[in-house]
Amino acid sequence: MQNGKLLVTKDDSAEHYYLPGGRVTMREKAEDALTRELKEELGVTVAPERAVWIAQSFFTPTGKKQRYHELCTYFTVDASGTDLITRGDRFDSPNEPSVHFAWFPFEELPYIDLRPAFLKTEVQNLPEHTQFITLGD
């Protein structure tokens, strides 16, 4: 988040936007994984500040029969020391051409397909303490 905007990403195979980040590797801390993923995808070095949400999601991807149980940790990150905001409202990953980024003003978030959907409103009202959220059935 910066200047009333949220940085979201979408790759060529996704139908929706999501927050930048990625999967952890075995024995990797979540905050280290986020730092690594942002370096790989955006070419910037930032450190997570604090965990805001831990969300477990139950879902079946479109066109698949297998159900998933996903655990995500959402961190705040200070990107003010980077050039991310000056790259424009939309830009591609410098390292992964199939990954695209966009800065959306908070007031536009309800109108885009951002998942998980709770982010559309809750990014404007960050909880004081880490919250655990369950999504899906």
N, C-alpha and C positions, 0 to 999 in steps of 0.2 A: 504494500500500500504506500502510495506517495501522492501528495497534493490532491487528495480526495479521489484518487483513482486506484483501481485494483489491477494488478498485472495477472492476466490469465493466459493459458496456453491451449493449443489444440494441434494435434498432429493429423497428417493426411488420412489416417484410418478412423479418426474419431468424429462422431456426429455432434459432440458437445464440447464446451470449454471446461477446463478444470484448472486447479492451481499448479504452478510449476513445482517440480520435485520429482520424486521417483521412488523406486523400490530400494530397500536396504539389502545389503549382502549379508551372508552369515557372519555373525559376531561384530557387525557394524552398528554403532549407535545411530538412532534416528537423526539426531542433529548432525552427525558426521555425514550421513547419507544425503541430507538436504544440502549441505555445503558442497559435497562432491557433485551432486546432480545439477546444482545451479552453475557450477563452474563448467561442467560438460555442456549444458544446454545454452547457457547465456554468456559464457566466457567471463564471468565476474566472480570475485571472491567476497562472499558475505558470510556472516555467522548468524545462526538463529539466536533470537533474543530470549523468547520464552514460549513454552507450549501453551496454546490457547484452548484447543479442543483435541480430544482423543475421540475418534468416531469409529464405530463399527457399523459396517453396512452389509446387509444381506440383499443379494440381487442375482438375477439371471440375465446375462448380456443378450442383446437382441440377436436372434438367430441361433442361440445356443441352448442346450438342454441342461447343462451343468450349472448348479447354483454356486454362488461364491459368497464367502465370508471374508470381508476385507477390513483390516485395521489401519487407520490413518492417524497420524499425529500432525496437527496443524500448528505451525510456529509463526510468530511475527519475525520479520527480518528487516533490518535497517539497510535500505538500498541507497541512502542519500549520498554515500561516498562513491557511487558508480555512475556510469553514463546511461543507465537504463531509461530514465525519463526523457533524455534527449534523443533517443533512437526513433522517436515518432510514436504515433498512436498504434501503429501496426508494424511489425518487423519479423524477420525470420531469424532462426537460430544461426549464429555464425559457424557452428560446428555440426549441426544436424539440419540439412535443408528441408526435411519433411516436418519439422517442428516450427510452429508459428506462434507468435505472441501478440497480445493486444492489451492496451491500457483502456479500461472502461471506467468512466465516472461512476461513482456509487449510485447515482440516480438512474443510470441505464441498466444496472445489473438485473432488476426484475424482468427485463424484456429480452434477455439472452438466455440460451440454454446452458446454464452453468450448473455443474454438479460437483458435490451434492448441493441441492437447492437451498439448504439452510444458509449457505454462504451469501446468497443474494441480499439478505437483510442483516444477518448477524455480523458481517465484517464492519458494519458501522457502529456496533454496540459490543465491543470486545468485553468478555467477562473479566472480572478482576482476578479470578482464579481459574485454573484449568478445569474445563467441564468435560464430562464423559457423555457422549451422545450415541444413541442407537437409531439407525435408519433402516427402513425396509421392514419386511415382515419376518 
